Amino acid sequence: MGKGLEYCYWKTNDGKLEKVTKGSTFRLYTSDKNEFIVNERCVAPDTKNVKFTVDNARWAFIYNEFFESIK
């Protein structure tokens, strides 16, 4: 069993939650409202302080196509 965040959720205009796991790829459209959500369900079972982990969650996203276009 792991510790820390295992995934987050992503929600767009349709309100449907998608699970975002490490290595996943999603297209983000500027016409959509994109919201990323971290809650207690996203935390691994062996994490000692779940509330601290959720409250201090940080995520980074790299837009590969954008970087390819400026090379």
C-alpha positions as CSV (number, residue, x, y, z in Angstrom):
1,M,0.0,0.0,0.0
2,G,1.2,3.5,-0.8
3,K,1.1,6.8,1.0
4,G,0.1,10.3,-0.1
5,L,-2.1,11.2,-3.1
6,E,-3.0,8.4,-5.5
7,Y,-5.1,10.5,-7.9
8,C,-7.3,13.6,-8.2
9,Y,-10.6,14.2,-9.9
10,W,-11.2,16.4,-13.0
11,K,-14.6,18.0,-13.7
12,T,-15.6,20.0,-16.8
13,N,-18.8,21.7,-17.9
14,D,-20.8,18.5,-17.9
15,G,-20.2,18.0,-14.2
16,K,-19.0,14.4,-14.6
17,L,-16.0,13.5,-12.4
18,E,-13.1,11.8,-14.1
19,K,-10.3,10.1,-12.1
20,V,-6.9,11.5,-13.0
21,T,-4.1,9.1,-12.2
22,K,-0.3,9.5,-12.7
23,G,0.6,9.5,-16.3
24,S,-2.9,10.1,-17.6
25,T,-3.4,12.5,-20.5
26,F,-6.5,14.7,-20.9
27,R,-7.2,17.5,-23.4
28,L,-8.2,20.7,-21.7
29,Y,-10.2,23.0,-23.9
30,T,-10.4,26.8,-23.3
31,S,-14.1,26.7,-23.9
32,D,-14.5,24.4,-20.9
33,K,-14.4,25.1,-17.2
34,N,-11.8,22.7,-15.9
35,E,-11.8,22.0,-12.2
36,F,-9.4,19.6,-10.3
37,I,-10.5,18.2,-7.0
38,V,-8.6,16.5,-4.3
39,N,-10.5,14.9,-1.4
40,E,-10.0,12.2,1.2
41,R,-10.9,9.5,-1.4
42,C,-7.8,10.5,-3.4
43,V,-5.4,9.6,-0.5
44,A,-3.7,6.2,-0.1
45,P,-4.9,4.1,2.8
46,D,-1.5,4.1,4.6
47,T,-1.3,7.9,4.7
48,K,-1.0,9.0,8.4
49,N,-2.4,12.5,8.1
50,V,-5.1,12.5,5.4
51,K,-6.5,16.0,6.1
52,F,-3.0,17.5,5.9
53,T,-2.3,15.7,2.7
54,V,-5.6,16.9,1.1
55,D,-5.2,20.5,2.4
56,N,-1.6,20.8,1.0
57,A,-2.1,19.0,-2.3
58,R,-0.3,20.5,-5.3
59,W,-0.5,19.2,-8.9
60,A,1.5,20.1,-12.0
61,F,0.4,19.6,-15.6
62,I,2.7,19.7,-18.6
63,Y,1.1,20.4,-22.0
64,N,3.3,18.3,-24.4
65,E,1.7,19.7,-27.5
66,F,2.4,23.2,-26.5
67,F,6.0,22.5,-25.9
68,E,6.4,20.6,-29.1
69,S,5.0,23.6,-31.1
70,I,7.6,26.0,-29.7
71,K,10.7,23.7,-30.3
